[in-house]
Each structure stands twice: as structure tokens, then as C-alpha cells.
Amino acid sequence: MPEQTPDEAISSAGAGGTMDLALDEGDSLEKTPGGPRGTGPDTKPQSLWSDAWHDLRRNPVFIISALIILFLVIISIWPQLIASGDPLDCDLDKSQEGSQPGHPFGYDGQGCDVYTRVVYGARNSVTVGICSTIGVSLIGSILGGLAGFFGGWWDSILSRLTDVFFGIPVVLGGLVFLSVVTSSTVWPVIGFIVLLGWPQIARIARGSVITAKHNDYVQAARALGASNGRMMLRHIAPNAIAPVIVVATIALGTYISLEATLSFLGVGLKPPAVSWGIDISAASQYIRNAPHMLLWPAGALAVTVLAFIMLGDAVRDALDPKLR
């Protein structure tokens, strides 16, 4: 066997070591069924939404808030599942009486069952919150997205218009706008919230679209001749919608609180409509003699608003890439 010089020995050893290391790494990769999430050889790259859903399923805050909201939606659609009475069936002989068998929350000042009114009050509150959020999100996303994408005079007009709406106090605007409405349905309240709520979403959507339209994949699509509509729908909107979803989810809880505030002041929902705000307003004068009349509707309102805010926080944490 011919002798090797020291340099040749080192060179062959180094090459052999590198080859062995490469083979060992290849073998280990083949034996590993999957590495970290989304990095295994048999897995597809995870999208932002897949990663967000993966994180949300393991977030106890999201699970608890989602279960509370699901329960509220169910009793809003089918309140008779847990309340067999009529919220408008009252008996003045039982006015301000406390808890009794079959009536765990007692009676209000008109002798109505507080438990039944709390359950049926969820319908109007959830309806106002969901419908207002849908309307605000649609109008704000469309107007803000167009302003962010095209810019120019459209962006300037929208910016000045949102400044005008931001200068209107919400409660004062509600007192003025809803004081001339005699309807006892939820639609005037929803219309007012949408009227004053869309500028917030519009600004969020505008900023998100401006950020997304400067990304390389959008510039590549523009260079390939993609139309403005295709770029907006296929490339920009899916990557700009996350902040809008987060803000809208949190705002849903504030819209429910706003409806209760306006109803408390007497300009929101009006009797015979059943609302937590109406019940809180009626119970405020009996808070010393019958605190249960105020405790239960106020508690239901607080839990509902908190659930939507917690859900929004969980969604924000899951969709924010900076927190990963």
C-alpha cells in the first residue's frame, strides 16, 4: 500500500468525514417522519391561516371565549331551550320579589321574570353586534381597500371624510340620530352603528392594503399583466384582511355595549323590545331594594362583551407574525 503524505491523509480524511456526515444526515432525514410543523418531507408549507388555526386550537382563552359565544348564539336563536316563559308576561303582585323555585333570578319592578328577560335579551344584543360588525366590515373594507390601492384623490377624500366622522361623539350622535326614531326594532340602532363605525375599519384596511401592495408578489403579478381586480382579489385581499378581522372581532363586543348604553339612555331599543340595556335602566332606581334586578342583566352584558374581546385578543395573537 503506497504511503500518503500528511497533506493527502488530511485531505482524504476530511473528504471522507464530510461524505459520512452527509450520509448520516440524509439517513436521519429519511427516518424522520416529520420535523417541525410544516417542515417534514411529506408536509405542505403551512399558510398563515393554517398556523393561526393551529395556535387557536391550543389557546385556552380562545376555547373559553368561543364556547361562551357559541352558547350565546344558540340561546339567541332558540331561547326557549332554557327559558320556557314569556319575557312580557308580568305580574305586579310579584314586583321586586327575589329568587323563587322556577324563577332563579327573581322578578323586576313590573313583576316580569328576570331570568326569562335575561335569556331573551341576548337575541337583540347579539343581533346588533353581529349585523353591525358585518355592515361596518364590508363598507369599511371596500372603501379603505380602494383608497389604499388607488391612492390619489380617492385616498384624500376618504381621509378627510373619516376625519369628519371621527369628530362626532358616538353617544351624542346616538342621542341626536335615534331620538327621532320611533321604531322598537334593532335596525335603526344597527344603521347608526354602521354609519359611525365604518371609518375605523376603513383606516385599518387602507393601511393594510398599502403595505401589501408593495410586496414583491404583487409587483410580479403587475409585471405579468394582472388586472387591478385580480391583484386586489387574488393577491392583496387575502394578505390584508387579517388586521380587519382582528379589529372587527374586538369591535363586536363594543357594539353590543354601545347598544346597551343607548338603550339605557332611552334612545336605543324601546319597549316592548327586550334588551339588557332597557332592563338595566329600569333596575337602576331599585338598586338598593332589589339589587338582583340590576345584577343579572349587567352580568350577562359584561360576560358577553368580555367574551368577544377575549376572542379578538386570541385571534390577534394568532394572526400577528411578530408574535411567532
N, C-alpha and C positions, 0 to 999 in steps of 0.2 A: 504494500500500500504506500503510495507516494506521500512524502511528508508535506504538510501545509505550512505556509508561512504564518506568522501570527496575524497579519492583516487578513489573509484568506480565511483563517479559522474564525476570526471575529465576524467577518462578513457572512460566512455560511451560517454561523450560529444565530446571527441577527435575522437573517432571512428565514431560517427555519423557525425561530421563535415567533416571527411575525405571521408566518403561514399557520403555525399551530394555533396561535391566538385567534386568527381569523376563522379557522375551522371550529374552534371551541365556541366562539360567539355565534357562528351560523347554526351549530348544533343546538345551542341553548335557545336560539330564536325559534327553531323548528319545533322544539319540545314544549315551548311555552304556548299554551292555547290562546293567551291574550295578555297583553301588557296592561298599562294603564288604560283607563276608559277612552275608547276611540283610537288606540294606537296599535292594537293587535293586527296580525296579518289578515285576519278574516273579518275585520270590522270596517264599517264605512266611517268616514270622518263625521264627527258629531257637529250638528248645526247649533247656532245659538239657542234656538227653541228647544232642541233635544237636551242640551246641557241644562237649560233653565228648568225644564220639567223634571229632569233627574235630581236637581237640587231641591226643588219644591216638594217632591215626594218625601224627602228626608228632613224637611223643616217642620218641627212641631208647631211653630207659630202659624204656618200656612195650613196645616191639617186642622188645627183647632178652629181657626177663623173660617175655613171653608165649611166645616161641619155646622158651625153656628149659622152661616149664611144659607146653607142648604136647608136647614130646619126652618129658617125664616121664610124662605121661598115656598116651601111646602105648605106651611100654615097660611101663607098669603093666598095661595091658590085654593087650598081646601081647609079653611079654618074650622069647619065642622068636625074635623078629625079629632080635635082635642077640646072643642068647645061646642056643646050641644045647644046652648041657649041663644037668645036673640039679644044683640047689644042694645037695641032700642026698647026692650021690654023692661019697664021700670015700675017700681012700687014705692011710693013716697013713704009708706009706713016703715020701710026698712032703710030710710035715708041715713047715711053715715055709719051704719052698723058694721062691725068688724067681721073677722073671719067666722064662717059657719060651715057645717057639713054640706058639701056640694058647692060651696061658694068660698074658696080658699082665700081670695083677696078682699072679701067684704063687699060693701056697697058704696056708691058715690053719693053726692048730695041729692041726686034725683031718684035714688033708690035703684039704680042700674047696677048690674053685676060687673064689678071692676075686672075680674078675670076674663069675662067674655069680651069686654071692650078692649082690653089689652091685646087679646088674640086677634080680634078683627081689626084693630088699629094698625097691625103690621101690614095689612094689604095696601092701604093708601100710602104708607111711608115707603115701603119697598117699591111700589109702582112709581112714585115720584122720583125716587133715587135712580132706578134703572132707566126709565124713559128719559129723564133729564140728562143722564150721562150719555145715553145713545145719541140724543139730539146734539148735545154740546160737542161730542167727539166727532160726529160726522161733519157738522158745519165748520168747526174749528180746524179739523184736519184738512179738509178740502181747501178752505181759504188760505190757511197758513202754508200748506204744501205748495199751492200755486204761487204764492208770494215768494216763498223761498226758492222755488225752481226758476221762475222767470225774472224775478227781481224788477228793477226799473221802477216805472211809475206805479205799477200794481203793488209793489212792495211798499212804496212810500205812502200810498193811500191807505193800505191796510194798517200800517204802523200808526198813522195819525188817528185812524178810526178806533183802534184798540186803546189808544191813549184816552180818547173821549169816554169809552165805556169803563175803563179802569178808574176814571174820576168820579163815577156815580156810586155813592154808598149803597150797598146791597139792601140793607134793611130799610133805609129811607126810600130807595127806589121801589121796594115792595109795597111800602105804605101808600105811595102815590099811585102806582100802577094798579094794584089789586084792590084798592079801596073803591074803585068804580065798578068792580066786577061783582055780580050778584050770584053767579053760579057756585054751587056747592061741590062741584066735581074737582078732580085733580088737574084737569087740563090747563086752566089759567095759571096755576102755580108752576106747572111744568114749562109752559110757554115763557113765563117770566124768568125762570132759572136759565133756560136755554138762551134767552135774549141777553142776559148779563154774564153768562158763563162761558160762551164760546171764545172770547178774546184770550183767555188763559191758555186753552188748548191750541189756539191759533199760533201763539208765540212759541209754544213748545214745538209744534210741528214745523214751523218756519225755521227755527234754529237747527232742528234735526235734519231737515231736508238740505239746508245749506251745507251742513257738514258732510252729508252722504254724497252730494252731487260732485264733490271734488275728489272722490276716491278714484283709484286707478281703474277699477272695473267699469265705472260709469263713463270715464273718458274713453276707454277702449270700445264700449258699446257705441258711443257717439262717433268715434272714428270709423267704425264699421257701418255707419249709416242708419243706426237705430232711430226711430222717430221719438219725439218728445213723450208721446203717450206710452210707448213701450218702455222707455227708460224710467218713467215715473212708476209704472205698474210692476215691471219685472225686476228692476234693479234698485230703485231708490226707496219705494214704499216699504218693501219687506225689511229693509235695514234701518228705516227711520221711524217705524211705528212703535218700537219698544218704549221710548220715553212717554209717548202719548198714552199707552196702555197703563203705565205706572201712575201717571198723574190722574187719569180718569178714574182709576180704581180708588185712589185715595179721595178724590173729589166726590165720589158717590156717597161716602159717609157724610161729608159736609153738606151735600144737597138734602139728605134726609134731616139733618139737624136744622138746616135753613127752613125747610117746610114746617117743622115743629115750631120754630121761632115765629114764623109768620102766622101760623095758626094760633099760637099763644097770644099774639097781638090782635087777633080778630080779623086779619085780612087774608089769611091763607084759606085752608079748608074751613067750611062753615057747617054748623048743624043743619040737617041731621047726619052729615058725614061723620064717620068715626075716625078720630085721629088722636095720636098721643099728645100732640100739642094742645088740642082742644081740652082733653082730659086734664092735662097739667094746669092749664089756665083756670079751669073750673075748680080744681082742687086747691089752688093757691090760697084761697080765702078760708079754707078749712084745715090748714096745715097743723094748727095746734090741737084741734079737737079730733080730727080724723087724718093723721099723717099717712095712713095706708092708701088714701085716695091719690096722694102725690107720689108715694114711694114706688109703686108698681109701674105706672106708665113712664115715669122718669128713668127707672132702672132698665126697662125694656129699650128705651131710646138710647141710653148710654151704652148698653151692650151691643146694640145694632151698629151704632156709629163706630165703636171701638173695633168691632169685628172687621168692618170694611177697611178701616185704617191699618189694622194689623195685616190684612190681606195685601193691601197696597205696598206696605213695607217689605213683606216677604217677596212679592213679585219684583220690586225694585232691586232687592239684594240678589235675586236670581238672574236678572237681566243686565245688571251693571257689570261690564267686563273688568272694570277697575278693581272690583272686589274678589276676583278669581285669583 
